[in-house]
Amino acid sequence: MYRGDYLNRRKRTEILIKGNPNIAEKLALEIESSYKVSIIQEPEYCLVMVKMRETAQRSLFYLGEVLATETKVQILDKIGIGIVNDNKPELSYWLAVIDAAYSAKLAEIKTWGDILQKEEQKINEERLIKESKILMTKVNFDTMDV
């Protein structure tokens, strides 16, 4: 059993962004049907600085800016934020609703853990398939006769 409150915000958001967007929509609609969702900030575009770590000196630097969509909502007295890269206002809104649901510790989140775990497994399986296809094309220079 995968507890809904086990996932931290970062992991939960990563799964919802990389996974099937229908999952985020379904979870958000589940909350909307039972609670009043107040939009504090409509989905709007913003620029986010991308930080990178230089490996030799281990220092941080800003690689550049990325277009993102940000939304803020309120459920009960808790605020939820949804930020996603590119122009995706619906996904940004759904992420904000889900974030607010977790912040408010609503009863519905207890059943979401299993859904998110299954989606995470699917994402990992797809990643492994993609990586194996890439590795099949890798050239091993150690075994090449010259």
C-alpha positions as CSV (number, residue, x, y, z in Angstrom):
1,M,0.0,0.0,0.0
2,Y,1.4,3.4,-1.0
3,R,0.2,6.1,1.3
4,G,-1.0,9.3,-0.4
5,D,0.9,11.6,2.0
6,Y,4.1,9.7,1.5
7,L,5.1,11.5,-1.6
8,N,6.7,14.8,-1.3
9,R,5.6,17.7,-3.4
10,R,8.6,17.5,-5.8
11,K,8.1,13.8,-6.5
12,R,4.3,14.1,-6.8
13,T,4.6,17.0,-9.2
14,E,7.2,15.1,-11.3
15,I,5.0,12.1,-11.7
16,L,2.0,14.3,-12.6
17,I,4.0,16.3,-15.2
18,K,5.8,13.3,-16.8
19,G,2.9,11.0,-16.6
20,N,-0.5,10.9,-18.4
21,P,-2.1,14.3,-18.0
22,N,-5.5,12.7,-17.6
23,I,-4.5,11.6,-14.1
24,A,-3.9,15.2,-13.0
25,E,-7.2,16.2,-14.5
26,K,-9.1,13.4,-12.8
27,L,-7.6,14.1,-9.4
28,A,-8.3,17.9,-9.7
29,L,-11.9,17.2,-10.8
30,E,-12.4,14.9,-7.8
31,I,-11.5,17.9,-5.6
32,E,-13.5,20.4,-7.5
33,S,-16.6,18.3,-7.2
34,S,-16.4,18.3,-3.4
35,Y,-14.7,21.6,-2.4
36,K,-14.8,25.2,-3.4
37,V,-11.7,26.1,-5.3
38,S,-10.8,29.8,-5.4
39,I,-8.5,31.0,-8.1
40,I,-5.9,33.4,-6.6
41,Q,-3.9,33.7,-9.7
42,E,-5.2,32.7,-13.1
43,P,-2.8,30.6,-15.2
44,E,-0.3,33.1,-16.5
45,Y,3.1,32.9,-18.3
46,C,6.3,33.6,-16.5
47,L,10.0,33.1,-17.1
48,V,11.9,30.9,-14.7
49,M,15.7,30.9,-14.4
50,V,17.3,27.5,-14.9
51,K,20.1,26.7,-12.5
52,M,22.9,24.3,-13.4
53,R,25.8,23.0,-11.4
54,E,29.2,23.2,-12.9
55,T,30.7,19.8,-12.2
56,A,34.4,20.7,-11.8
57,Q,34.1,23.5,-9.3
58,R,30.6,22.5,-8.1
59,S,29.4,26.1,-8.5
60,L,25.9,27.1,-9.5
61,F,25.2,29.2,-12.5
62,Y,22.1,30.3,-14.5
63,L,21.8,28.5,-17.8
64,G,19.0,30.8,-19.0
65,E,15.3,31.3,-18.8
66,V,12.4,28.9,-19.6
67,L,8.8,29.8,-20.3
68,A,6.5,28.5,-17.7
69,T,2.8,28.7,-16.7
70,E,1.9,29.4,-13.1
71,T,-1.4,29.1,-11.2
72,K,-2.3,29.7,-7.6
73,V,-5.5,28.4,-6.0
74,Q,-7.0,28.2,-2.5
75,I,-9.0,25.3,-1.0
76,L,-10.3,25.9,2.5
77,D,-7.5,28.0,4.0
78,K,-4.6,26.4,2.1
79,I,-2.8,27.7,-1.0
80,G,-1.8,25.5,-3.9
81,I,0.7,26.4,-6.6
82,G,1.1,24.8,-10.0
83,I,4.1,25.6,-12.2
84,V,4.8,23.8,-15.4
85,N,7.2,24.5,-18.3
86,D,5.8,25.8,-21.6
87,N,2.3,26.9,-22.3
88,K,0.1,24.5,-20.4
89,P,-2.6,26.5,-18.4
90,E,-4.8,23.5,-17.7
91,L,-2.0,21.3,-16.3
92,S,-0.8,24.2,-14.2
93,Y,-4.3,24.7,-12.8
94,W,-4.7,20.9,-12.1
95,L,-1.3,20.9,-10.3
96,A,-2.3,23.8,-8.2
97,V,-5.6,22.2,-7.1
98,I,-3.8,18.9,-6.3
99,D,-1.1,20.9,-4.3
100,A,-3.8,22.7,-2.3
101,A,-5.5,19.4,-1.6
102,Y,-2.3,18.0,-0.2
103,S,-1.7,21.1,1.8
104,A,-5.2,21.0,3.3
105,K,-4.7,17.2,4.0
106,L,-8.1,16.4,2.4
107,A,-9.4,12.9,2.7
108,E,-9.3,12.2,-1.0
109,I,-5.4,12.3,-1.1
110,K,-5.3,9.0,0.9
111,T,-6.4,7.1,-2.3
112,W,-4.1,8.9,-4.6
113,G,-0.9,7.3,-3.5
114,D,-1.6,4.0,-5.4
115,I,-2.6,5.9,-8.5
116,L,0.6,7.9,-8.4
117,Q,2.8,4.8,-7.7
118,K,1.4,3.0,-10.7
119,E,2.0,6.0,-12.9
120,E,5.5,6.3,-11.5
121,Q,6.2,2.6,-12.4
122,K,4.8,3.2,-15.9
123,I,7.1,6.2,-16.4
124,N,10.1,4.2,-15.2
125,E,9.3,1.3,-17.5
126,E,9.0,3.7,-20.5
127,R,12.3,5.3,-19.5
128,L,14.0,2.0,-19.3
129,I,12.7,1.0,-22.8
130,K,13.9,4.2,-24.2
131,E,17.3,3.9,-22.6
132,S,17.7,0.3,-23.8
133,K,16.9,1.4,-27.4
134,I,19.6,4.1,-27.1
135,L,22.1,1.7,-25.6
136,M,21.6,-0.7,-28.6
137,T,23.2,2.0,-30.8
138,K,26.1,2.7,-28.5
139,V,29.5,2.0,-30.0
140,N,32.1,0.3,-27.8
141,F,35.4,1.6,-28.9
142,D,37.3,-0.8,-26.6
143,T,36.4,-3.7,-28.8
144,M,36.9,-2.1,-32.2
145,D,39.9,-3.5,-34.1
146,V,42.0,-0.7,-35.6
